[in-house]
Amino acid sequence: MKKIYRFLYLVPLLFSLLLSSCAAPLKGPLHDHALVYSISSDTDLLGRYSPVFIVEEAGKGHNKIGTVRALEEPEGHDKVFVDPEVSTIYTSIRKFETDRDRYTNLLYRIHFSEVPSGVTPFYLGAGKNVGLIVIVTLDSRQRPVLYTLVHTCGCYLAFIPTSYLSEDLMAAGWFSGRQSVYGENLPSMIDFTQDGATLLAVQLRTATHRIKNVWLSTEQELQDYMVVHPDILPFDYLEYLPLAEGRHTSFFETAGPRFGYVKGSHKIWERLLISWWSFDWRVGEDKKLGRDKSDGIVFYTSLKPWAREASDLRDFPRFLKYWGWRL
């Protein structure tokens, strides 16, 4: 990780942490009202390697993984929103090559109705239609070698390599054990030598949807909790949301100064506390993740203004190189 990036982001983040929750504990019992989202099929790559998402306090609608919907308002404007009553995981498969190997990225995108706003607790990322992306990178032998986790604003980026990734391909100085990711306590490695554990469990914190913990799990471990099998739709569906009379609209703005951003995604607190030193008026707003650099808006993952292009997630090999990974 880049030390300057960590330092700059800590300025507003420390303020928010004082008013919200503390760092996640190590793996322990799940919340009493946890809900498990699991793709039921393992007949293809997306089903076989899909993470299992675990949400806390599922009785609150904003904690549920939802489905992006659209409707036409009386004024003639299209409105998009996330319906928490039906769950959908949006997926994509993308391939890339480096001098070392040929890789396949499996992308899983989920959305929530909101991060709630309020004074106590205070959430820096309060806003509507927020989301999270998990990228599973497979090597040419179809082994998961790296997990990349990031919110759909490009925020809170985390890397978790696996035991299949050789040490010489890891970021310099990478260590086993635990890592601190902007206040959350996550593993630094996923060990696939454990007997019987094959499901990647991704536990999300209530309200903020921050990744609270990640581990390899089993069907038996999760059987005591309510399991939901979400619908699966491609990324492209988000750009053709059905409306009445056979019309469609996009989840993302298609013109104007907010081109490429999620409709309705406005992060007031992040604009107030971060935009002035990150030189981005729309910092923290959720956005489209294009197929490549010609598709959509820059999906930067570093707040350093001079690193916008180098940290752009659309160009995955360059993105990895910027963050020190040597795949």
Secondary structure, DSSP 8 states (H G I E B T S, - for coil): --HHHHHHHHHHHHHHHHHS-----SS----TT-EEE-----SSHHHHS--EEEES-TTSGGGS--EEEEEE-TTS-EEEEEETTS-EEEEEEEEEE-SS-EEEEEEEEEE-SEE---SSS--TT-EES-EEEEEEEE-TTS-EEEEEEEETTS-S-EEEEBTTS-GGGS-TT--SSEEEETTEEEES-B-TTSTT--EEEEEE-TTT--EEEEEEE-HHHHTTSEEE--EEEEGGGGGSEE-GGG-EE-SB--SSTTTTBBTT---HHHHHHTHHHHT-TTTT--B---SSTTSSS-------GGGTTTT-TTSHHHHHHHTT---
